Every structure is written in C-alpha cells, then in structure tokens.
C-alpha cells in the first residue's frame, strides 16, 4: 500500500483528478489469450477448442478479442488454422475480433475472413527487432507500410504493437525516447491505437511511471494501451500506474495464457481475471462479467492440463 500511496501522492500535476474520479471511467479490456496466449502453447490446440474459447469469451461482455494470427505456419504452427477459426466463431455484434498480420500477404488472407481490425508489430529495441523479425526498426516501418495502406483502403482499423518498452532481453535498457518515437511513427502511419508492451515483464510501477511521464507529453493518451506481462508479478500494479496516468485500454489473457520465449520462467500477460478483479474493486466499469471469464479460464486451463495462471481464478476454483 505504501507504494500505491507514494505513486498517488506524486502524480503529475497535469492529471489533477481525484482517485474516485479517475477510477470511475470506462476501461476497455483487449483479450489476447486466443492469439498471444495459444501461440505460446507447445502443443497444437484443436480448432474446435479455439472456437469454443473465443465463443465463451464473447459471452462475457468483452469488447475486443484478438482471435488469431495470419503468420506463416512455418513460424507459428499453433495458429495455422486462422482462417477456419475466423469462419467458425459466433461473432458478438458488440465485440471486435482483431487478428495479427505481419505483412501484406497476411492481410490479404485475413481480408477473406470478414475482419474489421488488424494488429501490426515492431519494437522500441533495435536488438529485439533484429532478432524477432530480422530487420531494423526503420525497416519494419517500410515493410508494413503497404499493409497499412491496404488496410486503410478497406476501412480496416489498425492497432500497432510496440515491444520491449521496459527492457530488452538482448540490449537491456530501452530509451524512453525510442518508445515515444516508434509510437508516434505508428500513429502517423495510420494506427488508431498503440499497445505498449512490457514483453519480458521486467517493468515495475516505478519504471512504468517514469516511462509514461517521459512519453505522454508527446503522445495522445487516448490512443495508448498497456500490454503487461507478469513474469515478476508486477503486471497488475503496472496497470494501476497506467490508470493513474489516464490510460484506459489494457491487454490481458484469460487464465494468464502465454509467455515469452526470450525470458526464462516468463509467464503470460496479466490474467484477465486478476485485472478485472482489481478494476472492479476500484470502481472501474468494464462491461465484463468476471465470473464468466473465470469459468472460461478454468475451461482452457483444464483442456491444456495446466495450472490456472490467474490468482483470482485459483481462489474462485469450485470446491468439490
């Protein structure tokens, strides 16, 4: 509690809201479990289970469910059935179902599935960008420029992902200026929302506070989201800092699905159940039924025969 009080006492003067007011706003949750979560599962999850997972999440009140990725099956075999998944899910008209696309070919394939939003990705770290997608940051912009143009021509919303905002497994420190510069470039190219990712989960409330105070004077907070991995158990606290600085969109993964192949012992994104528990207890409106998400977390954890990665999910496990 001392940490939270210290953060609240030292908030930037430009955000002179009372605690009750800033926590009364609507917060959008972007569920990334079906894509970011399942792509890190070693085994191939059957298409039917993926469809059931998305359909269950759709009934919970979530407004955005990232459903699959149109990446080469050679690199992500776990999501090779993206087209079939998108053709079989029951779409809730109040929810969008974004897909990740790495290039023009991926978008062309996705366009046959009735998509309305895509995600593209780069990094704030040169070393990570070269290791992950085999090009520099500047070259990554050049690569997906045609993808962005085709998406805009088809009225498709574009979300940009920026990896390694709090640290890189290859170069260590990541400059705040790089995060701001990459994010600004994505906005200029046509992205409507930028998801800032702590890819290896090394961020702490102090680090995230420093980052946001450095970049928010240069970026519109209403176009930003946070994507916090929970490797060191800091994700929920980091989200709280984001709330305090005006961010109202957060990525999460049901039952904490996922991980990062670049950090030993790395867990997935902040669990959707844990995020909802914190948000709802602090008066935030998400429109999401936490009990429904908890049930879905038990469903997918049971199928994968894994321990539920959500502390709230474990605490709410039905007693036999």
Secondary structure, 3 states (H helix, E strand, C coil): CHHHHHHHHCCCCCCCCCHHHHCCCECEEEECHHHHHHHHCCCCCCHHHHHHHHHHHHCCCCCEECCEEECCCCCCHHHCCHHHHHHHCCCCCCCECCEEECCHHHHHHHHHHCCCEEEEEEECCHHHHHHHHCCCHHHHHHHHHHHHHHHHHCCCEEEEEEECCCCECCCECCCHHHHHHHHHHHHHHCCCEEEEEECCCCCCHHHHHHHHHHHCCCCCHHHEEEEEECCCCCHHHHHHHHHHCCCCEEEEEHHHCCCCCCCCCCCCECEHHHHHHHHHHCCCECCCCHHHHHHHHHHHHHHHCCCCCCHHHHHCCCCC
